[in-house]
Amino acid sequence: MKKVIYYHAGCPVCMSAEENILQFIPSEQLTMVHLGNEPEKVAEAESRGVASVPALVLPNGNVLHINFGASIEDLK
């Protein structure tokens, strides 16, 4: 099974979402990408359809935007 990718920027909204996500998705099925610490991955997230963080990219390619922490444009 492909992993779910969780893109976030480390903000309070993102960290709260992370805590909740870990209750539903086992950590071995989840890849976490902190775009504040890995800015080189912003383009990757954007190419997958991420418009804001926090966001989950599901194995089928669908993007679930969770609340609104920061625009992907703000992370560039």
MOPAC internal coordinates of N, CA, C and O (Angstrom, degrees):
PM7 1SCF
backbone

  N    0.0000 0     0.00 0     0.00 0    0    0    0
  C    1.4586 1     0.00 0     0.00 0    1    0    0
  C    1.5195 1   109.78 1     0.00 0    2    1    0
  O    1.2310 1   120.93 1   -44.14 1    3    2    1
  N    1.3149 1   115.83 1   135.86 1    3    2    1
  C    1.4546 1   119.73 1   174.11 1    5    3    2
  C    1.5194 1   109.32 1   -69.27 1    6    5    3
  O    1.2310 1   121.15 1   -24.69 1    7    6    5
  N    1.3031 1   115.40 1   155.31 1    7    6    5
  C    1.4588 1   120.05 1   179.93 1    9    7    6
  C    1.5234 1   111.67 1   -86.05 1   10    9    7
  O    1.2310 1   121.68 1   -24.50 1   11   10    9
  N    1.3140 1   114.40 1   155.50 1   11   10    9
  C    1.4503 1   122.45 1   169.17 1   13   11   10
  C    1.5198 1   106.00 1   -81.97 1   14   13   11
  O    1.2310 1   120.06 1   -41.42 1   15   14   13
  N    1.3271 1   117.50 1   138.58 1   15   14   13
  C    1.4696 1   120.89 1   178.65 1   17   15   14
  C    1.5256 1   108.14 1  -108.76 1   18   17   15
  O    1.2310 1   121.02 1   -52.65 1   19   18   17
  N    1.3126 1   115.66 1   127.35 1   19   18   17
  C    1.4535 1   121.48 1   177.77 1   21   19   18
  C    1.5247 1   107.88 1  -108.80 1   22   21   19
  O    1.2310 1   120.99 1   -68.98 1   23   22   21
  N    1.3373 1   115.71 1   111.02 1   23   22   21
  C    1.4614 1   121.51 1   176.93 1   25   23   22
  C    1.5185 1   108.52 1   -96.55 1   26   25   23
  O    1.2310 1   120.86 1   -47.21 1   27   26   25
  N    1.3236 1   115.97 1   132.79 1   27   26   25
  C    1.4615 1   120.34 1   178.84 1   29   27   26
  C    1.5168 1   109.65 1  -151.80 1   30   29   27
  O    1.2310 1   121.39 1    -7.80 1   31   30   29
  N    1.3342 1   114.94 1   172.20 1   31   30   29
  C    1.4635 1   120.19 1  -178.20 1   33   31   30
  C    1.5208 1   112.49 1  -120.77 1   34   33   31
  O    1.2310 1   120.21 1  -173.29 1   35   34   33
  N    1.3185 1   117.21 1     6.71 1   35   34   33
  C    1.4597 1   120.52 1   176.92 1   37   35   34
  C    1.5159 1   114.62 1    83.41 1   38   37   35
  O    1.2310 1   120.08 1  -174.50 1   39   38   37
  N    1.3312 1   117.45 1     5.50 1   39   38   37
  C    1.4653 1   120.09 1   179.80 1   41   39   38
  C    1.5340 1   109.99 1   -74.32 1   42   41   39
  O    1.2310 1   119.52 1   -11.99 1   43   42   41
  N    1.3313 1   118.52 1   168.01 1   43   42   41
  C    1.4627 1   120.29 1  -179.97 1   45   43   42
  C    1.5382 1   113.32 1   -57.38 1   46   45   43
  O    1.2310 1   119.99 1   140.70 1   47   46   45
  N    1.3237 1   117.63 1   -39.30 1   47   46   45
  C    1.4650 1   120.62 1   178.04 1   49   47   46
  C    1.5303 1   109.51 1   -61.39 1   50   49   47
  O    1.2310 1   120.61 1   135.50 1   51   50   49
  N    1.3321 1   116.44 1   -44.50 1   51   50   49
  C    1.4663 1   121.71 1  -179.17 1   53   51   50
  C    1.5266 1   111.55 1   -64.61 1   54   53   51
  O    1.2310 1   120.43 1   138.19 1   55   54   53
  N    1.3085 1   116.79 1   -41.81 1   55   54   53
  C    1.4619 1   120.15 1  -177.73 1   57   55   54
  C    1.5298 1   111.06 1   -69.05 1   58   57   55
  O    1.2310 1   120.50 1   142.76 1   59   58   57
  N    1.3198 1   116.66 1   -37.24 1   59   58   57
  C    1.4581 1   120.50 1   176.55 1   61   59   58
  C    1.5276 1   109.98 1   -64.82 1   62   61   59
  O    1.2310 1   120.36 1   135.90 1   63   62   61
  N    1.3127 1   116.92 1   -44.10 1   63   62   61
  C    1.4672 1   120.87 1   177.98 1   65   63   62
  C    1.5208 1   110.51 1   -62.17 1   66   65   63
  O    1.2310 1   120.20 1   140.01 1   67   66   65
  N    1.3263 1   117.22 1   -39.99 1   67   66   65
  C    1.4682 1   121.09 1   179.54 1   69   67   66
  C    1.5261 1   110.81 1   -58.99 1   70   69   67
  O    1.2310 1   120.28 1   134.87 1   71   70   69
  N    1.3144 1   117.08 1   -45.13 1   71   70   69
  C    1.4664 1   120.88 1   179.38 1   73   71   70
  C    1.5229 1   110.95 1   -58.08 1   74   73   71
  O    1.2310 1   120.81 1   137.49 1   75   74   73
  N    1.3212 1   116.05 1   -42.51 1   75   74   73
  C    1.4697 1   120.45 1   179.97 1   77   75   74
  C    1.5205 1   111.91 1   -70.69 1   78   77   75
  O    1.2310 1   120.17 1   138.79 1   79   78   77
  N    1.3066 1   117.27 1   -41.21 1   79   78   77
  C    1.4659 1   121.53 1  -179.76 1   81   79   78
  C    1.5215 1   110.42 1   -60.08 1   82   81   79
  O    1.2310 1   120.25 1   138.81 1   83   82   81
  N    1.3180 1   117.13 1   -41.19 1   83   82   81
  C    1.4645 1   120.90 1  -178.53 1   85   83   82
  C    1.5286 1   112.36 1   -65.55 1   86   85   83
  O    1.2310 1   120.14 1   163.32 1   87   86   85
  N    1.3124 1   117.34 1   -16.68 1   87   86   85
  C    1.4559 1   120.19 1   175.64 1   89   87   86
  C    1.5264 1   111.51 1   -78.11 1   90   89   87
  O    1.2310 1   120.32 1   159.37 1   91   90   89
  N    1.3424 1   117.00 1   -20.63 1   91   90   89
  C    1.4624 1   121.28 1  -174.65 1   93   91   90
  C    1.5201 1   114.66 1  -113.23 1   94   93   91
  O    1.2310 1   120.37 1   154.17 1   95   94   93
  N    1.3185 1   116.90 1   -25.83 1   95   94   93
  C    1.4638 1   120.72 1  -178.48 1   97   95   94
  C    1.5258 1   107.74 1  -118.77 1   98   97   95
  O    1.2310 1   119.77 1   -60.15 1   99   98   97
  N    1.3244 1   118.05 1   119.85 1   99   98   97
  C    1.4663 1   120.34 1   178.49 1  101   99   98
  C    1.5345 1   110.89 1   -58.61 1  102  101   99
  O    1.2310 1   120.76 1   -39.59 1  103  102  101
  N    1.3106 1   116.16 1   140.41 1  103  102  101
  C    1.4685 1   120.69 1  -175.68 1  105  103  102
  C    1.5191 1   113.32 1   -57.98 1  106  105  103
  O    1.2310 1   119.86 1   151.20 1  107  106  105
  N    1.3458 1   117.87 1   -28.80 1  107  106  105
  C    1.4710 1   119.24 1   179.34 1  109  107  106
  C    1.5281 1   111.96 1   -73.73 1  110  109  107
  O    1.2310 1   119.82 1   168.77 1  111  110  109
  N    1.3228 1   117.95 1   -11.23 1  111  110  109
  C    1.4646 1   121.83 1   177.72 1  113  111  110
  C    1.5266 1   111.69 1  -105.08 1  114  113  111
  O    1.2310 1   120.60 1  -170.98 1  115  114  113
  N    1.3291 1   116.45 1     9.02 1  115  114  113
  C    1.4588 1   121.79 1  -173.10 1  117  115  114
  C    1.5262 1   110.97 1  -127.69 1  118  117  115
  O    1.2310 1   121.14 1   -48.58 1  119  118  117
  N    1.3215 1   115.43 1   131.42 1  119  118  117
  C    1.4543 1   121.35 1   171.55 1  121  119  118
  C    1.5179 1   107.21 1  -110.54 1  122  121  119
  O    1.2310 1   120.32 1   -54.43 1  123  122  121
  N    1.3231 1   116.99 1   125.57 1  123  122  121
  C    1.4588 1   121.10 1   179.55 1  125  123  122
  C    1.5155 1   109.57 1  -104.27 1  126  125  123
  O    1.2310 1   121.41 1   -48.48 1  127  126  125
  N    1.3229 1   114.90 1   131.52 1  127  126  125
  C    1.4620 1   120.59 1   179.69 1  129  127  126
  C    1.5228 1   107.67 1  -124.26 1  130  129  127
  O    1.2310 1   120.98 1   -66.99 1  131  130  129
  N    1.3231 1   115.74 1   113.01 1  131  130  129
  C    1.4666 1   122.96 1   178.20 1  133  131  130
  C    1.5209 1   106.43 1   -91.11 1  134  133  131
  O    1.2310 1   120.81 1   -77.95 1  135  134  133
  N    1.3389 1   116.06 1   102.05 1  135  134  133
  C    1.4622 1   120.38 1  -175.08 1  137  135  134
  C    1.5251 1   112.90 1   -68.20 1  138  137  135
  O    1.2310 1   119.72 1   159.79 1  139  138  137
  N    1.3208 1   118.15 1   -20.21 1  139  138  137
  C    1.4600 1   120.53 1   174.77 1  141  139  138
  C    1.5217 1   111.18 1   -69.33 1  142  141  139
  O    1.2310 1   120.83 1   145.33 1  143  142  141
  N    1.3363 1   116.03 1   -34.67 1  143  142  141
  C    1.4703 1   121.08 1   179.01 1  145  143  142
  C    1.5192 1   112.78 1   -92.11 1  146  145  143
  O    1.2310 1   120.59 1   161.10 1  147  146  145
  N    1.3446 1   116.47 1   -18.90 1  147  146  145
  C    1.4621 1   121.30 1  -178.85 1  149  147  146
  C    1.5295 1   109.76 1  -128.51 1  150  149  147
  O    1.2310 1   120.26 1  -115.62 1  151  150  149
  N    1.3381 1   117.11 1    64.38 1  151  150  149
  C    1.4688 1   119.84 1  -175.86 1  153  151  150
  C    1.5282 1   113.68 1   -61.39 1  154  153  151
  O    1.2310 1   120.30 1   159.45 1  155  154  153
  N    1.3091 1   117.03 1   -20.55 1  155  154  153
  C    1.4628 1   119.76 1   177.95 1  157  155  154
  C    1.5282 1   112.17 1   -67.35 1  158  157  155
  O    1.2310 1   120.23 1   166.98 1  159  158  157
  N    1.3219 1   117.17 1   -13.02 1  159  158  157
  C    1.4653 1   121.29 1  -179.70 1  161  159  158
  C    1.5297 1   113.27 1   -96.59 1  162  161  159
  O    1.2310 1   120.22 1  -177.15 1  163  162  161
  N    1.3315 1   117.19 1     2.85 1  163  162  161
  C    1.4634 1   120.60 1   178.21 1  165  163  162
  C    1.5322 1   110.04 1   -62.02 1  166  165  163
  O    1.2310 1   120.08 1   135.16 1  167  166  165
  N    1.3185 1   117.45 1   -44.84 1  167  166  165
  C    1.4700 1   121.11 1   179.90 1  169  167  166
  C    1.5289 1   110.81 1   -62.35 1  170  169  167
  O    1.2310 1   120.37 1   141.14 1  171  170  169
  N    1.3289 1   116.89 1   -38.86 1  171  170  169
  C    1.4675 1   121.53 1   176.86 1  173  171  170
  C    1.5265 1   110.51 1   -60.70 1  174  173  171
  O    1.2310 1   120.70 1   133.16 1  175  174  173
  N    1.3291 1   116.27 1   -46.84 1  175  174  173
  C    1.4640 1   120.86 1   179.44 1  177  175  174
  C    1.5242 1   110.24 1   -61.56 1  178  177  175
  O    1.2310 1   120.64 1   134.65 1  179  178  177
  N    1.3017 1   116.39 1   -45.35 1  179  178  177
  C    1.4642 1   120.99 1  -179.07 1  181  179  178
  C    1.5350 1   110.79 1   -62.50 1  182  181  179
  O    1.2310 1   120.57 1   140.40 1  183  182  181
  N    1.3326 1   116.51 1   -39.60 1  183  182  181
  C    1.4700 1   119.78 1  -179.97 1  185  183  182
  C    1.5275 1   111.62 1   -67.09 1  186  185  183
  O    1.2310 1   120.37 1   157.62 1  187  186  185
  N    1.3125 1   116.90 1   -22.38 1  187  186  185
  C    1.4713 1   121.40 1   177.74 1  189  187  186
  C    1.5275 1   112.00 1   -87.64 1  190  189  187
  O    1.2310 1   120.56 1   178.04 1  191  190  189
  N    1.3338 1   116.54 1    -1.96 1  191  190  189
  C    1.4607 1   120.07 1   177.31 1  193  191  190
  C    1.5072 1   115.55 1   101.29 1  194  193  191
  O    1.2310 1   120.18 1  -173.12 1  195  194  193
  N    1.3178 1   117.26 1     6.88 1  195  194  193
  C    1.4611 1   120.68 1   179.11 1  197  195  194
  C    1.5269 1   108.75 1   -74.61 1  198  197  195
  O    1.2310 1   120.71 1   -58.56 1  199  198  197
  N    1.3338 1   116.25 1   121.44 1  199  198  197
  C    1.4625 1   121.62 1   179.78 1  201  199  198
  C    1.5241 1   112.11 1  -105.27 1  202  201  199
  O    1.2310 1   120.93 1   157.90 1  203  202  201
  N    1.3306 1   115.83 1   -22.10 1  203  202  201
  C    1.4594 1   121.42 1   178.33 1  205  203  202
  C    1.5194 1   108.11 1  -155.48 1  206  205  203
  O    1.2310 1   121.43 1   -18.72 1  207  206  205
  N    1.3063 1   114.87 1   161.28 1  207  206  205
  C    1.4610 1   120.10 1   177.21 1  209  207  206
  C    1.5212 1   108.49 1  -117.92 1  210  209  207
  O    1.2310 1   120.22 1   -29.99 1  211  210  209
  N    1.2995 1   117.19 1   150.01 1  211  210  209
  C    1.4561 1   128.97 1     4.87 1  213  211  210
  C    1.5296 1   111.67 1   -76.60 1  214  213  211
  O    1.2310 1   121.59 1   -29.83 1  215  214  213
  N    1.3292 1   114.56 1   150.17 1  215  214  213
  C    1.4600 1   120.40 1   179.12 1  217  215  214
  C    1.5212 1   110.09 1  -150.45 1  218  217  215
  O    1.2310 1   121.59 1   -32.81 1  219  218  217
  N    1.3121 1   114.56 1   147.19 1  219  218  217
  C    1.4643 1   121.60 1   174.40 1  221  219  218
  C    1.5135 1   108.34 1  -110.11 1  222  221  219
  O    1.2310 1   120.44 1   -45.79 1  223  222  221
  N    1.3247 1   116.77 1   134.21 1  223  222  221
  C    1.4550 1   121.72 1   171.39 1  225  223  222
  C    1.5228 1   105.83 1  -107.48 1  226  225  223
  O    1.2310 1   121.12 1   -63.13 1  227  226  225
  N    1.3201 1   115.46 1   116.87 1  227  226  225
  C    1.4580 1   121.64 1  -177.12 1  229  227  226
  C    1.5235 1   111.34 1   -81.86 1  230  229  227
  O    1.2310 1   119.74 1   -20.48 1  231  230  229
  N    1.3277 1   118.10 1   159.52 1  231  230  229
  C    1.4649 1   120.93 1  -179.18 1  233  231  230
  C    1.5296 1   113.98 1   -55.29 1  234  233  231
  O    1.2310 1   119.92 1   151.89 1  235  234  233
  N    1.3345 1   117.75 1   -28.11 1  235  234  233
  C    1.4639 1   120.00 1   179.48 1  237  235  234
  C    1.5259 1   112.57 1   -83.55 1  238  237  235
  O    1.2310 1   120.25 1  -178.90 1  239  238  237
  N    1.3428 1   117.13 1     1.10 1  239  238  237
  C    1.4601 1   122.07 1   177.80 1  241  239  238
  C    1.5188 1   114.95 1    95.54 1  242  241  239
  O    1.2310 1   120.11 1   169.83 1  243  242  241
  N    1.3216 1   117.40 1   -10.17 1  243  242  241
  C    1.4650 1   119.66 1   177.42 1  245  243  242
  C    1.5227 1   109.88 1   -67.45 1  246  245  243
  O    1.2310 1   121.34 1   -35.35 1  247  246  245
  N    1.3327 1   115.05 1   144.65 1  247  246  245
  C    1.4621 1   121.45 1   179.35 1  249  247  246
  C    1.5198 1   108.58 1  -111.26 1  250  249  247
  O    1.2310 1   120.92 1   -51.76 1  251  250  249
  N    1.3203 1   115.85 1   128.24 1  251  250  249
  C    1.4592 1   121.86 1   174.94 1  253  251  250
  C    1.5263 1   108.14 1  -108.99 1  254  253  251
  O    1.2310 1   120.91 1   -69.34 1  255  254  253
  N    1.3259 1   115.86 1   110.66 1  255  254  253
  C    1.4605 1   120.28 1   176.59 1  257  255  254
  C    1.5264 1   107.96 1   -85.61 1  258  257  255
  O    1.2310 1   120.88 1   -50.96 1  259  258  257
  N    1.3123 1   115.92 1   129.04 1  259  258  257
  C    1.4578 1   122.25 1  -175.38 1  261  259  258
  C    1.5216 1   108.31 1  -108.56 1  262  261  259
  O    1.2310 1   120.67 1   -63.92 1  263  262  261
  N    1.3254 1   116.32 1   116.08 1  263  262  261
  C    1.4501 1   120.41 1   179.32 1  265  263  262
  C    1.5230 1   108.61 1    52.76 1  266  265  263
  O    1.2310 1   119.42 1    34.47 1  267  266  265
  N    1.3139 1   118.71 1  -145.53 1  267  266  265
  C    1.4619 1   121.73 1   175.74 1  269  267  266
  C    1.5106 1   107.88 1  -153.75 1  270  269  267
  O    1.2310 1   121.14 1   -70.08 1  271  270  269
  N    1.3125 1   115.42 1   109.92 1  271  270  269
  C    1.4630 1   120.93 1   178.20 1  273  271  270
  C    1.5160 1   111.16 1   -99.90 1  274  273  271
  O    1.2310 1   120.95 1   129.92 1  275  274  273
  N    1.3416 1   115.79 1   -50.08 1  275  274  273
  C    1.4626 1   121.59 1  -179.59 1  277  275  274
  C    1.5164 1   109.70 1  -159.71 1  278  277  275
  O    1.2310 1   120.97 1   -35.06 1  279  278  277
  N    1.2970 1   115.76 1   144.94 1  279  278  277
  C    1.4601 1   121.80 1   175.21 1  281  279  278
  C    1.5295 1   108.97 1   -71.38 1  282  281  279
  O    1.2310 1   120.58 1   -32.06 1  283  282  281
  N    1.3148 1   116.49 1   147.94 1  283  282  281
  C    1.4631 1   120.23 1   175.46 1  285  283  282
  C    1.5327 1   109.77 1   -61.15 1  286  285  283
  O    1.2310 1   120.29 1   149.12 1  287  286  285
  N    1.3203 1   117.06 1   -30.88 1  287  286  285
  C    1.4700 1   121.35 1   178.20 1  289  287  286
  C    1.5386 1   110.62 1   -63.33 1  290  289  287
  O    1.2310 1   120.51 1   145.04 1  291  290  289
  N    1.3177 1   116.63 1   -34.96 1  291  290  289
  C    1.4728 1   120.64 1   179.82 1  293  291  290
  C    1.5229 1   111.98 1   -69.24 1  294  293  291
  O    1.2310 1   120.49 1   160.40 1  295  294  293
  N    1.3327 1   116.66 1   -19.60 1  295  294  293
  C    1.4696 1   121.22 1  -177.24 1  297  295  294
  C    1.5227 1   112.50 1   -91.72 1  298  297  295
  O    1.2310 1   120.53 1   171.94 1  299  298  297
  N    1.3254 1   116.58 1    -8.06 1  299  298  297
  C    1.4740 1   119.63 1  -179.15 1  301  299  298
  C    1.5089 1   111.62 1   -75.71 1  302  301  299
  O    1.2310 1   120.10 1   180.00 1  303  302  301

